[in-house]
């Protein structure tokens, strides 16, 4: 079990109540870059921080797949892990349903993890998922968006995550980032959220919130009831 599943990501995400207005405001404040083969704004090194899929390398701009809006889910799956984080897997179970509709609103959804494809693809097959999942292994992408601990953070046992520096609980952390590409090909980082700010992605929670018992979770470890969907008792 990944350390974040145990710790239960108790921090409240700054962006948990975002709106379109906040996103539009953020577009004018955050990262921008013109060179489409850079992953993140503010860098001048072309060809850096590419992701990989089974067909080869892709840049952040490539991931838009002809659309102007991109959602990236930062899935906790580090190099050498035997399987993906169970809490991220719980969230990811909801992605394929949404993906029937998102492309029709000019939105592409992509999942990115730092584990190599040789680890991601067998797990994806095991879970029966269809969404696009690429690897940022060997690039700085995860570190740029503060979802993987840098070497100095590991050494200090403190990590900048969810807009603050706190105790390191895992080398990989969950998050979501949103990007916009204009007609000139400029890419903007418009929004990111982390930890419990990701609850909005979990349709199961919305159903539970309707019933008399609600989520009925252990307050000391609210997601201890969650398993990968192939590990529940029949």
JOKAHU-V987645 format. One record per backbone hydrogen bond with DSSP energy under -1.0 kcal/mol. CO is the residue of the C=O (numbers start at 1). NH is the residue of the N-H. If there is no record, write none. Layout:
((CO	NH) (CO	NH))
//
This chain:
((2	6) (3	7) (4	8) (11	196) (13	16) (15	18) (19	23) (20	24) (21	25) (22	26) (23	27) (26	29) (26	30) (31	189) (33	187) (35	38) (51	58) (52	135) (53	56) (56	53) (58	51) (59	63) (61	64) (62	65) (64	67) (68	181) (69	108) (70	179) (71	110) (72	177) (73	75) (73	112) (74	175) (75	77) (76	85) (77	115) (78	81) (85	89) (86	90) (87	91) (88	92) (89	93) (91	94) (92	95) (94	98) (95	99) (97	100) (98	101) (98	102) (101	104) (102	105) (102	107) (103	106) (108	71) (110	73) (111	134) (112	75) (113	136) (116	119) (116	120) (117	121) (119	123) (120	124) (121	125) (122	126) (123	127) (124	128) (124	129) (132	111) (134	113) (135	52) (136	139) (140	144) (141	145) (142	147) (143	146) (147	173) (150	154) (151	155) (152	156) (153	157) (153	158) (157	168) (159	166) (164	161) (166	159) (171	149) (175	74) (176	193) (177	72) (178	190) (178	191) (179	70) (180	188) (182	185) (186	182) (187	33) (188	180) (191	178) (193	176) (194	197) (195	198) (196	199) (198	201) (199	202) (201	203) (202	206) (203	207) (204	208) (205	209) (207	210) (208	211) (211	214) (218	221) (221	224) (223	226) (228	231))
//
